[in-house]
Amino acid sequence: MPGYSSGASSLAPAIYLPMVQDDSTLDIWNDWGALWRDVYLLNENNELVMVYNLSQNNLGNSTSYNTLMQHFVDIASP
């Protein structure tokens, strides 16, 4: 979301997944209809497979964490 990028530079080196930082020229947030804390899972063709919201599914809860992890595994598996 434009205007909320203060933590992006410190987060990016700590993760091994692609991350997009939106700005007012790209307007990805609005184009995708994103909500705060959405994780967009794409397949190998960059097609949207699902959206997993971290506000509704707190990763501090092992069930939510394991569910998201399994979605990653399922999408990455042939």
Biotite code that builds the C-alpha atoms (Angstrom):
import biotite.structure as struc

atoms = struc.array([
    struc.Atom([0.000, 0.000, 0.000], chain_id="A", res_id=1, res_name="MET", atom_name="CA", element="C"),
    struc.Atom([1.465, 3.365, -0.947], chain_id="A", res_id=2, res_name="PRO", atom_name="CA", element="C"),
    struc.Atom([2.689, 5.280, 2.083], chain_id="A", res_id=3, res_name="GLY", atom_name="CA", element="C"),
    struc.Atom([3.273, 2.181, 4.221], chain_id="A", res_id=4, res_name="TYR", atom_name="CA", element="C"),
    struc.Atom([6.706, 1.158, 2.993], chain_id="A", res_id=5, res_name="SER", atom_name="CA", element="C"),
    struc.Atom([8.831, 2.069, 6.013], chain_id="A", res_id=6, res_name="SER", atom_name="CA", element="C"),
    struc.Atom([9.466, -1.561, 6.972], chain_id="A", res_id=7, res_name="GLY", atom_name="CA", element="C"),
    struc.Atom([9.860, -2.991, 3.473], chain_id="A", res_id=8, res_name="ALA", atom_name="CA", element="C"),
    struc.Atom([13.599, -2.358, 3.206], chain_id="A", res_id=9, res_name="SER", atom_name="CA", element="C"),
    struc.Atom([14.299, -4.181, 6.481], chain_id="A", res_id=10, res_name="SER", atom_name="CA", element="C"),
    struc.Atom([11.942, -7.058, 5.683], chain_id="A", res_id=11, res_name="LEU", atom_name="CA", element="C"),
    struc.Atom([13.075, -7.805, 2.128], chain_id="A", res_id=12, res_name="ALA", atom_name="CA", element="C"),
    struc.Atom([16.562, -9.156, 3.035], chain_id="A", res_id=13, res_name="PRO", atom_name="CA", element="C"),
    struc.Atom([15.061, -11.356, 5.754], chain_id="A", res_id=14, res_name="ALA", atom_name="CA", element="C"),
    struc.Atom([12.645, -13.324, 3.558], chain_id="A", res_id=15, res_name="ILE", atom_name="CA", element="C"),
    struc.Atom([13.100, -15.713, 0.674], chain_id="A", res_id=16, res_name="TYR", atom_name="CA", element="C"),
    struc.Atom([9.842, -14.942, -1.087], chain_id="A", res_id=17, res_name="LEU", atom_name="CA", element="C"),
    struc.Atom([9.158, -12.267, -3.686], chain_id="A", res_id=18, res_name="PRO", atom_name="CA", element="C"),
    struc.Atom([7.633, -9.080, -2.349], chain_id="A", res_id=19, res_name="MET", atom_name="CA", element="C"),
    struc.Atom([6.050, -6.148, -4.178], chain_id="A", res_id=20, res_name="VAL", atom_name="CA", element="C"),
    struc.Atom([6.195, -2.662, -2.754], chain_id="A", res_id=21, res_name="GLN", atom_name="CA", element="C"),
    struc.Atom([3.419, -0.572, -4.253], chain_id="A", res_id=22, res_name="ASP", atom_name="CA", element="C"),
    struc.Atom([3.648, 3.134, -4.960], chain_id="A", res_id=23, res_name="ASP", atom_name="CA", element="C"),
    struc.Atom([1.331, 5.761, -6.393], chain_id="A", res_id=24, res_name="SER", atom_name="CA", element="C"),
    struc.Atom([2.581, 5.221, -9.964], chain_id="A", res_id=25, res_name="THR", atom_name="CA", element="C"),
    struc.Atom([2.008, 1.444, -9.958], chain_id="A", res_id=26, res_name="LEU", atom_name="CA", element="C"),
    struc.Atom([-1.264, 1.420, -7.970], chain_id="A", res_id=27, res_name="ASP", atom_name="CA", element="C"),
    struc.Atom([-1.077, -2.352, -7.566], chain_id="A", res_id=28, res_name="ILE", atom_name="CA", element="C"),
    struc.Atom([-3.027, -2.200, -4.305], chain_id="A", res_id=29, res_name="TRP", atom_name="CA", element="C"),
    struc.Atom([-6.162, -0.913, -6.063], chain_id="A", res_id=30, res_name="ASN", atom_name="CA", element="C"),
    struc.Atom([-5.681, -2.964, -9.241], chain_id="A", res_id=31, res_name="ASP", atom_name="CA", element="C"),
    struc.Atom([-5.656, -6.194, -7.216], chain_id="A", res_id=32, res_name="TRP", atom_name="CA", element="C"),
    struc.Atom([-8.366, -5.136, -4.744], chain_id="A", res_id=33, res_name="GLY", atom_name="CA", element="C"),
    struc.Atom([-5.947, -5.856, -1.913], chain_id="A", res_id=34, res_name="ALA", atom_name="CA", element="C"),
    struc.Atom([-6.809, -5.688, 1.755], chain_id="A", res_id=35, res_name="LEU", atom_name="CA", element="C"),
    struc.Atom([-4.365, -4.905, 4.529], chain_id="A", res_id=36, res_name="TRP", atom_name="CA", element="C"),
    struc.Atom([-2.081, -7.933, 5.223], chain_id="A", res_id=37, res_name="ARG", atom_name="CA", element="C"),
    struc.Atom([-3.154, -9.979, 2.178], chain_id="A", res_id=38, res_name="ASP", atom_name="CA", element="C"),
    struc.Atom([-0.754, -12.635, 0.935], chain_id="A", res_id=39, res_name="VAL", atom_name="CA", element="C"),
    struc.Atom([-1.237, -13.358, -2.764], chain_id="A", res_id=40, res_name="TYR", atom_name="CA", element="C"),
    struc.Atom([-0.198, -16.835, -3.844], chain_id="A", res_id=41, res_name="LEU", atom_name="CA", element="C"),
    struc.Atom([0.665, -17.192, -7.516], chain_id="A", res_id=42, res_name="LEU", atom_name="CA", element="C"),
    struc.Atom([1.496, -20.292, -9.515], chain_id="A", res_id=43, res_name="ASN", atom_name="CA", element="C"),
    struc.Atom([4.506, -20.783, -11.794], chain_id="A", res_id=44, res_name="GLU", atom_name="CA", element="C"),
    struc.Atom([2.682, -18.860, -14.549], chain_id="A", res_id=45, res_name="ASN", atom_name="CA", element="C"),
    struc.Atom([2.124, -15.855, -12.253], chain_id="A", res_id=46, res_name="ASN", atom_name="CA", element="C"),
    struc.Atom([-1.597, -16.634, -12.112], chain_id="A", res_id=47, res_name="GLU", atom_name="CA", element="C"),
    struc.Atom([-3.418, -15.900, -8.882], chain_id="A", res_id=48, res_name="LEU", atom_name="CA", element="C"),
    struc.Atom([-4.256, -19.107, -7.039], chain_id="A", res_id=49, res_name="VAL", atom_name="CA", element="C"),
    struc.Atom([-5.523, -17.699, -3.752], chain_id="A", res_id=50, res_name="MET", atom_name="CA", element="C"),
    struc.Atom([-5.390, -14.841, -1.264], chain_id="A", res_id=51, res_name="VAL", atom_name="CA", element="C"),
    struc.Atom([-4.664, -15.508, 2.417], chain_id="A", res_id=52, res_name="TYR", atom_name="CA", element="C"),
    struc.Atom([-5.278, -12.639, 4.816], chain_id="A", res_id=53, res_name="ASN", atom_name="CA", element="C"),
    struc.Atom([-2.981, -12.472, 7.842], chain_id="A", res_id=54, res_name="LEU", atom_name="CA", element="C"),
    struc.Atom([-5.366, -10.307, 9.878], chain_id="A", res_id=55, res_name="SER", atom_name="CA", element="C"),
    struc.Atom([-8.002, -13.035, 9.709], chain_id="A", res_id=56, res_name="GLN", atom_name="CA", element="C"),
    struc.Atom([-5.415, -15.839, 9.970], chain_id="A", res_id=57, res_name="ASN", atom_name="CA", element="C"),
    struc.Atom([-2.832, -14.878, 12.577], chain_id="A", res_id=58, res_name="ASN", atom_name="CA", element="C"),
    struc.Atom([0.424, -16.720, 11.905], chain_id="A", res_id=59, res_name="LEU", atom_name="CA", element="C"),
    struc.Atom([1.026, -16.819, 15.656], chain_id="A", res_id=60, res_name="GLY", atom_name="CA", element="C"),
    struc.Atom([-1.647, -19.508, 15.639], chain_id="A", res_id=61, res_name="ASN", atom_name="CA", element="C"),
    struc.Atom([-0.066, -22.803, 14.568], chain_id="A", res_id=62, res_name="SER", atom_name="CA", element="C"),
    struc.Atom([-3.165, -23.844, 12.604], chain_id="A", res_id=63, res_name="THR", atom_name="CA", element="C"),
    struc.Atom([-3.089, -20.666, 10.502], chain_id="A", res_id=64, res_name="SER", atom_name="CA", element="C"),
    struc.Atom([0.672, -20.954, 10.015], chain_id="A", res_id=65, res_name="TYR", atom_name="CA", element="C"),
    struc.Atom([0.458, -24.598, 8.956], chain_id="A", res_id=66, res_name="ASN", atom_name="CA", element="C"),
    struc.Atom([-2.470, -23.883, 6.635], chain_id="A", res_id=67, res_name="THR", atom_name="CA", element="C"),
    struc.Atom([-0.577, -21.136, 4.812], chain_id="A", res_id=68, res_name="LEU", atom_name="CA", element="C"),
    struc.Atom([2.554, -23.277, 4.644], chain_id="A", res_id=69, res_name="MET", atom_name="CA", element="C"),
    struc.Atom([0.556, -26.134, 3.138], chain_id="A", res_id=70, res_name="GLN", atom_name="CA", element="C"),
    struc.Atom([-0.891, -23.785, 0.516], chain_id="A", res_id=71, res_name="HIS", atom_name="CA", element="C"),
    struc.Atom([2.669, -22.834, -0.478], chain_id="A", res_id=72, res_name="PHE", atom_name="CA", element="C"),
    struc.Atom([3.646, -26.504, -0.685], chain_id="A", res_id=73, res_name="VAL", atom_name="CA", element="C"),
    struc.Atom([0.548, -27.441, -2.683], chain_id="A", res_id=74, res_name="ASP", atom_name="CA", element="C"),
    struc.Atom([1.065, -24.629, -5.192], chain_id="A", res_id=75, res_name="ILE", atom_name="CA", element="C"),
    struc.Atom([4.761, -25.456, -5.596], chain_id="A", res_id=76, res_name="ALA", atom_name="CA", element="C"),
    struc.Atom([4.172, -29.195, -6.041], chain_id="A", res_id=77, res_name="SER", atom_name="CA", element="C"),
    struc.Atom([3.592, -30.578, -9.532], chain_id="A", res_id=78, res_name="PRO", atom_name="CA", element="C"),
])
